[in-house]
Amino acid sequence: MSATTEEAKSDRLTLRLPGRDLERLRELARQRQVEVAALAREAIAAYLDGVDPHAAQERLAQELTGAMRAQADRVIARHEQTTRALIEALNTHLARKP
């Protein structure tokens, strides 16, 4: 056997999961558009590497919250700027009337 063939070779693992867990796994795989086996390999690798998926989700949630706050602040600032400009234009217009 060549080195490439041996590297490509993999062992099998059979998992017994409750029906609801398997269905959740299938649904997640459908959402991510990946095979169930690929998703299971990813989950096992993350577990073995010591990755805490909840910590990763928490970090992403914090980043999303920060980005949303920044966008909201930008929109609010733009709204305030527009409102001030409209008030100024209205005052200028009213000051010109006899």
C-alpha atoms as one frame of an Amber mdcrd trajectory, in Angstrom:
protein
   0.000   0.000   0.000   1.224   3.469  -0.792   1.468   6.202   1.824  -1.384
   8.094   0.158  -3.703   5.083   0.358  -2.915   4.543   4.025  -3.506   8.222
   4.830  -6.867   8.114   3.058  -7.906   4.980   4.965 -10.185   5.579   7.932
 -11.730   3.452  10.626 -15.440   3.083  11.228 -17.314   4.122  14.320 -20.919
   3.269  15.043 -22.867   5.639  17.250 -26.159   4.860  18.928 -28.157   8.027
  19.438 -31.659   8.600  20.728 -34.082   9.329  17.897 -34.568  12.962  18.898
 -30.796  13.583  18.966 -30.357  11.953  15.574 -33.181  14.056  14.143 -31.599
  17.221  15.571 -28.285  16.186  14.008 -29.979  15.590  10.647 -31.761  18.955
  10.827 -28.522  20.779  11.640 -26.800  19.003   8.754 -29.634  20.062   6.421
 -29.356  23.671   7.604 -25.605  23.712   7.075 -25.922  21.755   3.814 -23.427
  19.096   4.868 -23.623  15.346   5.342 -24.549  14.035   8.778 -21.269  12.091
   8.894 -19.256  15.252   8.163 -21.096  17.102  10.914 -20.463  14.231  13.352
 -16.746  14.195  12.449 -16.580  17.950  13.025 -18.287  17.630  16.410 -16.014
  14.781  17.515 -12.901  16.669  16.372 -14.026  19.783  18.261 -14.638  17.714
  21.374 -11.247  16.008  21.150  -9.515  19.342  20.510 -11.156  20.741  23.629
 -13.170  23.360  21.775 -16.147  24.554  23.764 -18.911  25.135  21.219 -20.849
  27.211  23.728 -17.876  29.542  24.167 -17.625  29.945  20.400 -21.346  30.702
  20.190 -21.047  33.177  23.064 -18.152  34.931  21.309 -20.137  35.132  18.063
 -23.175  36.433  19.944 -21.051  39.138  21.562 -19.573  40.111  18.195 -23.032
  40.234  16.648 -24.374  42.304  19.546 -21.449  44.716  19.211 -21.972  45.044
  15.474 -25.704  45.632  15.950 -25.030  48.303  18.588 -22.534  50.019  16.304
 -25.050  50.013  13.435 -27.843  51.258  15.728 -25.594  54.059  17.007 -24.752
  54.988  13.406 -28.426  55.060  12.429 -29.364  57.117  15.503 -26.554  59.596
  14.862 -27.600  59.928  11.216 -31.235  60.411  12.278 -30.237  63.139  14.753
 -28.118  64.833  12.087 -31.003  64.730   9.599 -33.458  66.037  12.196 -31.152
  68.958  13.075 -30.729  69.766   9.365 -34.491  69.709   8.813 -35.114  71.956
  11.830 -32.457  74.371  10.606 -33.959  74.416   7.109 -37.446  74.973   8.543
 -36.221  77.837  10.753 -34.448  79.423   7.790 -37.585  79.090   5.680 -39.800
  80.552   8.420 -37.395  83.439   8.998 -37.750  84.486   5.323 -41.559  84.764
   5.469 -42.952  88.297   5.861
